[in-house]
Amino acid sequence: MNSMNEAELIDVILAELKVICEENEIDAGPVDRETVLFGSGSIIDSLALVGLIIKVEEFIFERTGKEVQVIDEDAIITEGKTPFRNASTLAALAIAKSNSANAA
């Protein structure tokens, strides 16, 4: 099993986001780590976001052998902040979940 870092996971998220945009004919322009994934200004809908999160979970499993559930009761919106806002926040949440699975 290999480890992974946040930058690598962001690259995976951005690559998948580009695929989603192409498949759905979304003209999002260039996507980067701050591209909005959820909420006001999002370039994708909620169904595409769920698909993206599933890809993240699959990547973590393939890379580390850990089954990580990124969406759970702890991953909620608090005070207007969501861990699904952009690629950076999604990657940070996924890494935290993966590290928690490591400690379990």
KELUMKOL-413413 format. One record per residue (C-alpha): x, y, z; residue in one letter; residue number from 0. Coordinates in pm, whole numbers, plus 50000, padded with zeros to 5 digits. Example, Ala and Ser with C-alpha at 12.3 -4.5 7.8 and 13.67 -1.06 7.14 Angstrom:
BEGIN
node c1: 51230, c2: 49550, c3: 50780, residu: a, num: 0 $
node c1: 51367, c2: 49894, c3: 50714, residu: s, num: 1 $
This chain:
BEGIN
node c1: 50000, c2: 50000, c3: 50000, residu: m, num: 0 $
node c1: 50122, c2: 50345, c3: 49917, residu: n, num: 1 $
node c1: 50062, c2: 50672, c3: 50092, residu: s, num: 2 $
node c1: 49934, c2: 50984, c3: 49923, residu: m, num: 3 $
node c1: 49962, c2: 51354, c3: 49976, residu: n, num: 4 $
node c1: 49718, c2: 51641, c3: 49939, residu: e, num: 5 $
node c1: 49875, c2: 51780, c3: 49620, residu: a, num: 6 $
node c1: 49844, c2: 51442, c3: 49450, residu: e, num: 7 $
node c1: 49480, c2: 51412, c3: 49554, residu: l, num: 8 $
node c1: 49408, c2: 51764, c3: 49427, residu: i, num: 9 $
node c1: 49553, c2: 51660, c3: 49089, residu: d, num: 10 $
node c1: 49316, c2: 51361, c3: 49082, residu: v, num: 11 $
node c1: 49018, c2: 51582, c3: 49173, residu: i, num: 12 $
node c1: 49104, c2: 51837, c3: 48904, residu: l, num: 13 $
node c1: 49154, c2: 51569, c3: 48639, residu: a, num: 14 $
node c1: 48816, c2: 51414, c3: 48722, residu: e, num: 15 $
node c1: 48653, c2: 51757, c3: 48730, residu: l, num: 16 $
node c1: 48780, c2: 51822, c3: 48377, residu: k, num: 17 $
node c1: 48632, c2: 51490, c3: 48263, residu: v, num: 18 $
node c1: 48296, c2: 51577, c3: 48424, residu: i, num: 19 $
node c1: 48296, c2: 51916, c3: 48250, residu: c, num: 20 $
node c1: 48380, c2: 51760, c3: 47913, residu: e, num: 21 $
node c1: 48120, c2: 51483, c3: 47946, residu: e, num: 22 $
node c1: 47850, c2: 51732, c3: 48044, residu: n, num: 23 $
node c1: 47959, c2: 52001, c3: 47796, residu: e, num: 24 $
node c1: 48024, c2: 52249, c3: 48076, residu: i, num: 25 $
node c1: 48235, c2: 52544, c3: 47966, residu: d, num: 26 $
node c1: 48405, c2: 52605, c3: 48299, residu: a, num: 27 $
node c1: 48722, c2: 52754, c3: 48158, residu: g, num: 28 $
node c1: 49041, c2: 52658, c3: 48338, residu: p, num: 29 $
node c1: 48985, c2: 52464, c3: 48660, residu: v, num: 30 $
node c1: 49216, c2: 52489, c3: 48957, residu: d, num: 31 $
node c1: 49227, c2: 52411, c3: 49328, residu: r, num: 32 $
node c1: 48995, c2: 52705, c3: 49404, residu: e, num: 33 $
node c1: 48728, c2: 52622, c3: 49143, residu: t, num: 34 $
node c1: 48394, c2: 52615, c3: 49325, residu: v, num: 35 $
node c1: 48246, c2: 52264, c3: 49351, residu: l, num: 36 $
node c1: 47954, c2: 52328, c3: 49587, residu: f, num: 37 $
node c1: 47731, c2: 52621, c3: 49664, residu: g, num: 38 $
node c1: 47704, c2: 52957, c3: 49496, residu: s, num: 39 $
node c1: 47914, c2: 52971, c3: 49181, residu: g, num: 40 $
node c1: 47958, c2: 52595, c3: 49151, residu: s, num: 41 $
node c1: 48045, c2: 52472, c3: 48804, residu: i, num: 42 $
node c1: 47886, c2: 52127, c3: 48862, residu: i, num: 43 $
node c1: 47555, c2: 52008, c3: 49003, residu: d, num: 44 $
node c1: 47510, c2: 51800, c3: 49317, residu: s, num: 45 $
node c1: 47494, c2: 51471, c3: 49127, residu: l, num: 46 $
node c1: 47828, c2: 51542, c3: 48959, residu: a, num: 47 $
node c1: 47974, c2: 51637, c3: 49298, residu: l, num: 48 $
node c1: 47867, c2: 51302, c3: 49444, residu: v, num: 49 $
node c1: 48029, c2: 51127, c3: 49146, residu: g, num: 50 $
node c1: 48348, c2: 51325, c3: 49204, residu: l, num: 51 $
node c1: 48352, c2: 51229, c3: 49573, residu: i, num: 52 $
node c1: 48307, c2: 50862, c3: 49481, residu: i, num: 53 $
node c1: 48609, c2: 50889, c3: 49250, residu: k, num: 54 $
node c1: 48808, c2: 51037, c3: 49540, residu: v, num: 55 $
node c1: 48705, c2: 50748, c3: 49765, residu: e, num: 56 $
node c1: 48800, c2: 50496, c3: 49494, residu: e, num: 57 $
node c1: 49139, c2: 50661, c3: 49445, residu: f, num: 58 $
node c1: 49210, c2: 50649, c3: 49818, residu: i, num: 59 $
node c1: 49120, c2: 50280, c3: 49828, residu: f, num: 60 $
node c1: 49331, c2: 50197, c3: 49522, residu: e, num: 61 $
node c1: 49624, c2: 50392, c3: 49659, residu: r, num: 62 $
node c1: 49612, c2: 50301, c3: 50028, residu: t, num: 63 $
node c1: 49381, c2: 50003, c3: 50065, residu: g, num: 64 $
node c1: 49164, c2: 50207, c3: 50304, residu: k, num: 65 $
node c1: 48789, c2: 50231, c3: 50263, residu: e, num: 66 $
node c1: 48713, c2: 50594, c3: 50338, residu: v, num: 67 $
node c1: 48367, c2: 50748, c3: 50342, residu: q, num: 68 $
node c1: 48415, c2: 51117, c3: 50263, residu: v, num: 69 $
node c1: 48046, c2: 51203, c3: 50300, residu: i, num: 70 $
node c1: 47916, c2: 51125, c3: 50647, residu: d, num: 71 $
node c1: 47741, c2: 51295, c3: 50936, residu: e, num: 72 $
node c1: 48064, c2: 51475, c3: 51033, residu: d, num: 73 $
node c1: 48107, c2: 51633, c3: 50688, residu: a, num: 74 $
node c1: 47839, c2: 51898, c3: 50728, residu: i, num: 75 $
node c1: 47813, c2: 52266, c3: 50656, residu: i, num: 76 $
node c1: 47902, c2: 52473, c3: 50959, residu: t, num: 77 $
node c1: 47876, c2: 52849, c3: 50974, residu: e, num: 78 $
node c1: 47864, c2: 52876, c3: 50595, residu: g, num: 79 $
node c1: 48175, c2: 52664, c3: 50545, residu: k, num: 80 $
node c1: 48165, c2: 52335, c3: 50361, residu: t, num: 81 $
node c1: 48446, c2: 52085, c3: 50310, residu: p, num: 82 $
node c1: 48316, c2: 52039, c3: 49956, residu: f, num: 83 $
node c1: 48365, c2: 52405, c3: 49851, residu: r, num: 84 $
node c1: 48663, c2: 52345, c3: 49618, residu: n, num: 85 $
node c1: 48935, c2: 52093, c3: 49531, residu: a, num: 86 $
node c1: 49157, c2: 52210, c3: 49817, residu: s, num: 87 $
node c1: 48891, c2: 52171, c3: 50086, residu: t, num: 88 $
node c1: 48773, c2: 51838, c3: 49943, residu: l, num: 89 $
node c1: 49129, c2: 51702, c3: 49935, residu: a, num: 90 $
node c1: 49195, c2: 51820, c3: 50291, residu: a, num: 91 $
node c1: 48880, c2: 51644, c3: 50414, residu: l, num: 92 $
node c1: 48964, c2: 51323, c3: 50226, residu: a, num: 93 $
node c1: 49320, c2: 51320, c3: 50364, residu: i, num: 94 $
node c1: 49186, c2: 51375, c3: 50717, residu: a, num: 95 $
node c1: 48939, c2: 51087, c3: 50673, residu: k, num: 96 $
node c1: 49216, c2: 50866, c3: 50536, residu: s, num: 97 $
node c1: 49444, c2: 50949, c3: 50827, residu: n, num: 98 $
node c1: 49160, c2: 50877, c3: 51072, residu: s, num: 99 $
node c1: 49111, c2: 50538, c3: 50906, residu: a, num: 100 $
node c1: 49483, c2: 50482, c3: 50959, residu: n, num: 101 $
node c1: 49452, c2: 50543, c3: 51331, residu: a, num: 102 $
node c1: 49149, c2: 50314, c3: 51366, residu: a, num: 103 $
